[in-house]
Amino acid sequence: MPRKLYGKGVVGSQPNEQAPRADRILGAWLQTDDAGKPQSVTIQYESSGKHIDLEVSFLNAMFLLSALKSIQLDTKTPFPDDPRAPEVEDSGSAHYFAHRFLQMKRPAFARA
C-alpha cells in the first residue's frame, strides 16, 4: 500500500531538512497574547538526552492535531492515556500507550 499523505507534502529531488528525532515527547504549552487569544504552541521533546523546544503557530498546531486525529482514526488506534478507558488509569505516560499499541493487532497496511 502506498504511503498516505495527510496534508500537503513537498516531494522533490533535494532531501528535506529534519529536526532532531523526538525520542520522547515531554509536553506542550500554549502561548497567548495579552487578551488571552492563542498565538502559538510550544512542544518540548527529548532527543539524545537533550530537551528541545519546537514552537509552532496556533493554526499550524491545530492542523497537526487534525492530521494526527486522521491517522488515529485510519489506524483504529486507541487514544493514549484516555481517562475514559479504565485500564489506562494507572498508566501515567505515553510509554504505557506505546507498549499497549505494540501489543495490539494492527491492520495489514500498518505492519512493517
ChimeraX attribute file (.defattr): number of C-alpha atoms within 10 A of each C-alpha:
attribute: neighborCount
match mode: 1-to-1
recipient: residues
	/A:1	6
	/A:2	5
	/A:3	6
	/A:4	7
	/A:5	9
	/A:6	13
	/A:7	9
	/A:8	6
	/A:9	7
	/A:10	8
	/A:11	8
	/A:12	7
	/A:13	6
	/A:14	7
	/A:15	8
	/A:16	9
	/A:17	6
	/A:18	6
	/A:19	9
	/A:20	12
	/A:21	10
	/A:22	15
	/A:23	12
	/A:24	15
	/A:25	15
	/A:26	15
	/A:27	11
	/A:28	13
	/A:29	11
	/A:30	16
	/A:31	15
	/A:32	13
	/A:33	9
	/A:34	7
	/A:35	6
	/A:36	8
	/A:37	11
	/A:38	14
	/A:39	13
	/A:40	19
	/A:41	21
	/A:42	18
	/A:43	17
	/A:44	18
	/A:45	20
	/A:46	17
	/A:47	15
	/A:48	10
	/A:49	9
	/A:50	11
	/A:51	13
	/A:52	17
	/A:53	15
	/A:54	11
	/A:55	17
	/A:56	16
	/A:57	15
	/A:58	18
	/A:59	13
	/A:60	13
	/A:61	17
	/A:62	14
	/A:63	14
	/A:64	15
	/A:65	12
	/A:66	14
	/A:67	15
	/A:68	13
	/A:69	14
	/A:70	13
	/A:71	15
	/A:72	13
	/A:73	12
	/A:74	11
	/A:75	13
	/A:76	11
	/A:77	13
	/A:78	14
	/A:79	15
	/A:80	18
	/A:81	19
	/A:82	13
	/A:83	11
	/A:84	9
	/A:85	11
	/A:86	9
	/A:87	10
	/A:88	17
	/A:89	11
	/A:90	10
	/A:91	13
	/A:92	11
	/A:93	12
	/A:94	14
	/A:95	14
	/A:96	14
	/A:97	18
	/A:98	11
	/A:99	10
	/A:100	13
	/A:101	15
	/A:102	9
	/A:103	9
	/A:104	10
	/A:105	9
	/A:106	13
	/A:107	10
	/A:108	8
	/A:109	10
	/A:110	10
	/A:111	7
	/A:112	4
